[in-house]
Amino acid sequence: MPIYEFICKKCGKKFETIVSLGKEKDVFCVKCGSHDIQKCISSFGIKGTDKRTNSSNGYSTCSSGTCSLRK
C-alpha cells in the first residue's frame, strides 16, 4: 500500500497516511476529522527537475511548502 501526503482544506493540516488504492475517500484529517482533503504529490516520488519551473515535472508539492492550500 502506498503512502500518500494530504492537506486538509478546512484546517490546513498536512499529513501522510497509508492508503489502499481506491480508498482515498475513506481518509480524513488527523487534526479536525474533516473529509475535505486534497491528495498532494510527494517530492520523493518524482525524479528530475524541470529547470523552467524549478520543480519536478512542473508540479508543486506539499512537502516543499508550496501546496496551494497551505495556510
trRosetta pair geometry for C-beta under 8 A, 3 or more apart (Angstrom, degrees):
i j d omega theta_ij theta_ji phi_ij phi_ji
1 18 4.9 74 113 177 120 102
1 19 6.6 -175 177 75 108 26
1 20 5.3 -59 -121 -86 117 55
1 21 7.7 -146 -129 -21 72 69
2 18 7.3 168 95 -145 30 64
2 19 6.7 -27 75 59 77 77
2 21 7.5 67 17 -66 106 81
3 16 5.5 23 173 176 106 112
3 17 7.0 180 -150 94 70 20
3 18 5.4 -44 -95 -89 69 65
3 19 7.8 110 -128 13 26 76
3 42 7.7 44 103 -44 88 164
4 16 6.9 174 89 -149 36 67
4 17 6.4 -21 60 63 80 68
4 18 7.9 124 14 -119 73 19
4 19 5.1 -21 14 20 121 125
4 24 7.3 -15 52 -109 170 100
4 27 7.7 -76 75 -83 127 164
4 39 5.5 -38 176 -142 130 106
4 40 7.8 139 173 50 82 61
4 42 7.3 -151 -146 -30 42 118
5 14 7.0 3 -178 -176 98 93
5 15 7.5 175 -151 95 59 31
5 16 5.1 -33 -97 -95 66 81
5 39 7.3 107 77 -164 53 60
5 40 4.6 -54 100 64 101 104
5 41 7.8 -20 55 83 114 10
5 42 4.7 128 -1 -78 124 96
5 61 7.8 50 78 -173 152 89
5 62 5.2 -164 140 55 127 131
5 63 6.4 -82 -129 -45 167 96
6 14 7.4 173 91 -151 47 50
6 15 5.8 -17 62 66 90 76
6 16 7.4 152 16 -98 74 30
6 17 6.8 -13 7 19 119 104
6 27 6.2 179 -57 142 162 141
6 29 7.8 -139 117 -95 125 63
6 37 4.7 17 178 169 124 127
6 38 6.6 151 -157 76 72 40
6 39 5.6 -43 -98 -100 79 50
6 40 6.5 168 -106 5 21 88
6 62 7.9 33 109 -22 7 171
7 12 6.9 -17 -177 -158 99 40
7 13 7.1 173 -152 87 56 41
7 14 4.9 -20 -101 -100 85 73
7 15 7.9 144 -92 19 39 63
7 37 6.7 161 80 -159 34 79
7 38 5.4 -17 59 58 85 93
7 40 5.8 62 -10 -40 101 122
7 62 5.4 -173 -47 -115 117 136
7 67 5.3 150 -26 136 158 155
7 69 5.1 152 113 79 133 121
7 70 6.5 -83 -147 -75 150 69
8 11 4.9 7 103 48 135 79
8 12 6.2 -44 73 10 87 12
8 13 4.6 29 17 46 123 83
8 14 7.9 -129 10 -65 76 33
8 15 7.7 36 -28 11 97 106
8 29 3.9 42 -95 -102 132 129
8 31 6.7 -114 0 45 158 109
8 32 6.4 128 178 36 159 110
8 34 5.6 103 -156 64 112 119
8 36 6.9 72 -165 86 70 73
8 37 5.2 -46 -102 -102 53 86
9 34 7.3 -120 55 127 74 141
9 36 4.5 -84 54 137 113 99
9 37 6.4 -161 -4 -98 84 27
9 38 6.1 88 -55 -20 99 100
9 69 5.8 -76 -107 -156 67 143
10 29 6.7 -106 48 -21 112 159
10 32 5.7 -118 98 83 126 149
10 34 4.1 139 12 -39 143 171
10 36 5.3 98 -37 68 99 118
11 29 6.4 119 35 179 115 157
11 31 5.5 -123 92 94 151 128
11 32 4.5 144 -22 -16 140 137
11 34 6.9 162 -3 10 96 132
12 69 6.9 -165 -116 140 69 85
12 70 6.3 87 -158 -150 99 42
12 71 3.7 -70 -106 19 152 113
13 29 5.6 107 59 -161 126 109
13 30 6.6 -135 137 56 144 79
13 31 4.0 167 -61 6 161 136
13 32 7.0 171 1 0 132 93
14 40 7.7 -9 -140 3 100 149
14 62 5.3 168 -138 171 125 125
14 67 7.2 146 -101 29 121 150
14 70 7.0 -2 -56 -106 120 99
15 29 7.2 131 19 -147 135 58
15 30 4.9 139 -113 15 169 122
15 31 7.6 -176 -40 -19 133 92
16 42 7.9 56 -111 -95 112 130
17 27 6.0 157 71 -132 145 116
17 30 7.6 166 -64 -50 120 117
19 23 5.5 -163 -174 80 85 96
19 24 5.8 54 174 -87 149 61
19 26 7.8 160 -139 63 98 96
19 27 6.0 -38 -98 -63 127 124
20 23 4.2 55 65 8 89 134
23 26 4.8 -31 177 24 86 121
23 27 7.5 104 128 -35 77 85
24 27 5.7 -40 -164 7 49 118
24 39 6.2 -46 -146 -55 134 134
25 35 7.6 29 -174 -170 60 119
27 35 7.6 126 88 -137 52 72
27 37 6.2 -84 109 61 105 148
28 33 5.5 4 156 -163 128 45
28 34 6.5 167 -163 81 85 28
28 35 5.1 -50 -105 -84 87 66
28 37 7.1 174 -137 -19 29 132
29 32 4.9 5 99 50 137 75
29 33 5.9 -48 66 6 88 11
29 34 4.6 26 9 47 127 78
29 35 7.7 -126 -5 -64 82 24
29 36 7.9 -16 -28 56 118 62
29 37 5.9 171 -61 -74 82 116
34 37 6.8 141 105 -48 91 83
38 67 7.8 157 90 -175 125 122
38 69 5.9 134 30 -1 140 153
40 61 6.2 100 161 -157 112 56
40 62 3.7 28 158 -17 173 117
40 63 7.7 158 120 -17 135 73
40 67 5.4 -52 -112 -106 134 129
41 45 7.0 -121 -176 67 75 117
41 46 6.6 46 158 -41 113 129
41 59 4.8 6 55 141 156 144
41 60 7.8 122 50 82 109 40
41 61 5.4 -93 87 -103 79 82
41 62 7.9 148 52 1 47 82
42 45 4.8 79 75 5 94 108
42 46 7.6 173 92 -6 54 91
42 61 6.4 77 -144 -151 19 120
42 62 7.5 -38 -95 45 56 94
42 63 6.1 57 -145 -14 66 130
43 46 6.1 -72 -152 39 39 104
43 56 6.7 134 -141 15 72 137
43 61 4.5 126 -57 126 87 176
43 63 4.8 -111 6 66 111 126
43 64 5.9 104 -61 -41 137 99
44 63 7.7 31 -16 30 84 169
46 56 3.8 121 130 133 129 147
46 57 5.6 -113 -156 7 127 117
46 59 7.0 -155 -90 54 161 119
46 61 7.7 -144 19 -69 135 131
47 56 7.0 139 76 -145 13 126
48 56 6.0 116 82 -135 61 87
48 57 7.2 84 81 -48 102 75
49 54 7.1 -3 -179 -152 111 34
49 55 7.1 -122 -146 166 80 7
49 56 5.7 -66 -100 -82 53 63
50 53 4.8 27 94 35 115 98
50 54 7.5 -66 84 -13 69 16
50 55 6.5 -11 47 70 96 50
50 56 6.8 117 0 -143 85 18
50 57 6.2 132 -25 -74 121 12
50 58 5.4 -6 40 -53 159 70
51 54 7.0 27 -155 -75 34 55
52 58 7.9 -9 80 -90 100 93
53 58 4.7 108 10 -114 166 63
55 58 6.3 87 81 -129 99 14
55 59 6.3 -131 132 69 121 39
55 60 5.9 -44 -156 -90 167 49
55 61 7.3 180 -161 -6 118 90
55 64 7.5 -149 -122 42 109 169
55 66 7.6 -106 -97 66 142 156
56 59 6.5 -32 85 50 75 87
56 61 7.6 30 41 -35 108 123
60 64 6.9 -123 -170 62 71 121
60 66 4.2 -112 -163 110 116 113
60 67 6.3 167 124 -88 110 38
60 68 6.8 106 74 -37 146 81
61 64 4.6 85 68 7 96 102
61 66 6.6 61 52 52 49 95
61 67 6.9 -44 140 -63 26 84
62 65 7.6 48 178 -71 39 21
62 66 7.8 -129 -99 57 22 52
62 67 3.9 15 -97 -47 70 135
62 70 6.9 147 -137 -62 78 115
65 70 6.6 -172 -165 136 54 176
66 70 7.5 -168 166 18 6 136
67 70 4.6 105 70 -31 90 103
